[in-house]
Amino acid sequence: MISGRALRYFDTVARCRSLRQAAAQLHIAPTAISRQIDLLEHQLGAPLIERGPNGISLTAAGELLAAQAQRTLRDLERVQEHIADLKGLRTGRVSLQVAEGVVAGLLAPALAKMGQRYPLLSFDIEIASASQMVEALRRGDADIGLSFFMPRHDDIVPFASAELYHHAVMAPGHPLATASEVSLYTLAQHRLILPHESYGVRQALERAAHRAGVVLVPTFKTASLETQKALAINGAGVLVLPPMAVTRECQLGELISTPLSPLELEAARVDLCVYRHRQRSFATEACLSLLASALQTM
């Protein structure tokens, strides 16, 4: 039987691709890790790693074990959290995958409040597209997904939702900065900074443009919200974002946020989602409750 210690050691090596770095993370000697990996290889009857001049690489068997190890260790951690719940310890870790546009205006304030209320909780936060979140929720890599336009699936449950309207966002010196409202036709006449086509916001924008008979051709295409905002601040073009994503920059006078015509572009649906078939720990339930409250007050 494979021990939890050996699995944890192997998982760390698989992520670091270095025995020395893995040993430093685990605060043990590299030889202790080597012994555990040798034991795993003996039990499984196949080599798991290959040592080379550029570090460690995984064999085909090693790749299979690495994928399973992550899921198994996360499941074990969830069991430990549920046991802690039974004891009333209020501890645990919540893994979230979120759209970058919700971090500043929604996620960060909510988690700061939660950290004050439950100081023993910890959080893993990753930026992802809606489609990536669906797969992460199914695999167990994420407990919660928070995104615009989350795809509808029977096994992905929207715990709470809200609607936000997108604005055209530009530097104060931009020709559109004095407009009271911007149409898609007007938007198409300017240099645009848009996310990739895999993002729900971009897909909604393209649907609206098609209905309006307008073609939107981005000059800059990037998934990074920080890159989008930096380009706009420097006058490179116009963004399409909900105002909460640029609240700080607008307050500082770095950007201007102007409503898009609500008759042309549908409201952006923000979904707080979980996987239907997974029991939720106290930490996850508490996080969901606080984020749902924050969504409703937006």
N, C-alpha and C positions, 0 to 999 in steps of 0.2 A: 504494500500500500504506500502511495506517495505521501510524504509528510508535508504538513503545512509550511514548515520551515524551509524545506527544500524548494517548494513551489514559490515561496516568497523570494528566496535567494535567486532562483532562476528568473523570475519576473523582473527583478531589479537589474540583473545582467542583461536581459533582453532589451530593456529600455535604455540602459547606459551604453551597451555594446563595448563594455570595458570592465574587466575584473577589478581593476584598481579603483575605478570610480564607484562601482557597485559596493565594494568593500568600505569605501569612505562613507557612502550613504548609510550603510547598515552598521557602521562602527564595529566591524570585525576584520579579521585578517583575510587576505585574498585566498590563503590556503584553505580556510574553512569553507569558502564558497566553492572552491574547486572540488573539495571532497563531496559536497552535497550534489554538485552537478554530475560527478562521476557515479554517485549512487543512483541518480535519476536515469542516467544512460544505461546503467546495468539493469535497473528495473524494467525499463522500456525496451531494452534490446536494440537501441539505435543511437547513433551519435546526435547530439543536440546542438553543439557549437563547433565552429572551426576557428582556430587561432591563426591570425595572419599578421603581417607587418603593420597593417592599418587598424588593428584591433580585432574584435570578435565579430563574426557573422554567424547567423543561425542557419542550420541545415533545414531541409524541408520538414523533418520531424520536429525540429526546434521551433519553426514558425507555427506549426499546429499547436504545440504545447504552449507557446507564448500567448496565443489567442485565447486558449482555454484557461490559462492561468489567471489572466486579468479578470475574466468573468467569475471564476471560482473564488478568487480572493475578495472580489467585491461582494459576492453573495455571502461569504463568511462574515465580512464586515457588517452587512445588513443584519445578519442573525445576532451578532454581538450588540448592535444598536437596539434591536427589539428586546433582548434580554435586559439591557440597561433601562429601557422604557419600563419594563416590568418592575424594576427596582426603584423607579422614580428618579433616576439620576439625571435625566434631561441632557444627555450627551449625544454625540453623533456627528456625522459628516453628510453634507448634502452636495451632490454633484449637479451643476446646472450648465446647460448649453443655451446660449442666448444670442439674439441679434444685437449687433454692436449699437444700433440706434436706440435701444432701450436702457443702456447702461447708466448714462449720466442722469437722466430724468426720472427713472423708475427704479432700476435694480439697486444702484448704489445707495440711495437714501433708505430703501426698505431693508437692505441687509445690514446697514449701519444700525438701524433701530433694533433689528433682531439680535445683533451681536451684543447690544446693551442689555436686552431682555434675557438672553440665554447665552451667557459668556462661555459656556463649555462646548458650544456648537462650532463647527468649522465648515468651510465651503470651498469647493473646487468649481471654478468658473471658466468656461471656454466659449469663445466666439465661434458661431457656426451658422450655416444657412439652414432654412427650414427643413429641407430634405435631409441634411446631415443630422439634424436633431431627431427626426423620426427614427433613423437607423440606430442612433445612440440610445434612445429610449428603449428600443426593442432589445438591443444587446445588453442593456443594463449598465452602459457606460455613463448614462445620465439618469438622474431621478426626476428632473424637471426640465421642460423646454419652454422658452419664452421667446416668441418670434412674431413677426408680421406674416400674415397669410399662411399659417401652418396648413399643410395639405390635410384633407379629411381622410381618416382611416378608421376602421372599426375598432382597432386595438389601441389607438391614440386618442385619449379622452381630453377634451377641452375643459379644464377645471374652472376657468373663468376667461372672459373675453371682454374687450373694449374696442371702441372705434375712434380713430384719430384721423384728422384730415392733413394731407400733405401740403407743404408750402414750397414755393420756389425760394431758394436761398442763394444770396449773392453778396459780394462786397459792397460797402456803402457807395462807392463810386461807380457802380455798374449802372447802365442805362435803365434797367428794370427796377432799381432800388426805390424809385419814387412812385411806382405803380401801386394802385390800391388792390388790384387783382390781376393775375396773369393767366391767359388762355394757353392751351396747348399749341395753338397756331403761333402765338407770339413766342412761346418757349422754344419752338423748333427753329426760330430765326437766330438763336444764340448758341454759343459754344456750351456744350453740356458735359457734366461730370456725373456719370451714372454707375451703379453697380453692375455686376455680371448678370447675364440672362437667367442664371439659376436662382436668383433671388426673387422672392414673391413680390416685393415692391416694384422691381423692374418689370416683371410680368404684368402686373396690374397697370403700370404706366403704358406698356406696349398695347394692351387691350384697349385702353382709353384712346390712345393715339390712332389706332386702327378704326375705331368707331367715328372719330372726328376727321378721318381722312388725312391724317398728318403722319409724317415719317420723322421719328426722332433718331438722329445719328449722333452718338456721343463722341466728343473729341477725346475725352478721357474716360476709361473704363477701369474701375478698380473695386475690389471687395472691401478695401480698408476705409472705414469711415474717417479715420484721422487723416488719411491721404486726401480724401474727398474734401474735407473741411480746409485743409492747408492750401489746396489748389484754389478753392473759392476765395479764401481770405486774401490770396495774392492776385485776385482778379482774373484767374484763368478761365472761369466759366460759372455756370449756374448748377446748383444741386437741386434735387427734389427729395425733401425729408420732412418728417413731422417736426413741428417747432421744438418739442422737448429734446430732440437730439442736438439742438444748437442753442439751447437756452443760455449757457454761459457765454458763448461767443457773441450772441446778440446783446446780452447785458453789457459786455465789454466794448460794444460798438464795432466789433470786427466783422460782423455779418448782419445782413438784413433779411428778415423772413416775411415773405409776401404770399397771401393765400392764392392757391390755384383755383380755378373755377370749379365749384362743387358740383356743377351740372355735368362736368366732363370726366372728372376723376373720382372713382368710388372711394369711400372712406377706407383707410387702412385698418384692417382687423388685427388687433394684437391678441394672440392666444397664449394662455398659460396652460401647458399640457403635461400629462403624465401617461405612463403605460398602463393600460387597463388591467393586465394580468399580474401585477406585482404588488405585494403588500407594502404599505408605506409606513415608515418609521415615524416616531414622534417628531424628529428633526424635519423630515420632509413635510409632514402635515403642518407643522408650525410655519415653515417657510412658505408653503402654498397659501395658507390663510393670510399671512401678512402681504404677500404679493397680490393676492386677489383683492384685498382691501385697498391697496395702492392703485390698482387698475381702476376700481370703481370710483375713486375720488379724482381721477385725472380729468 
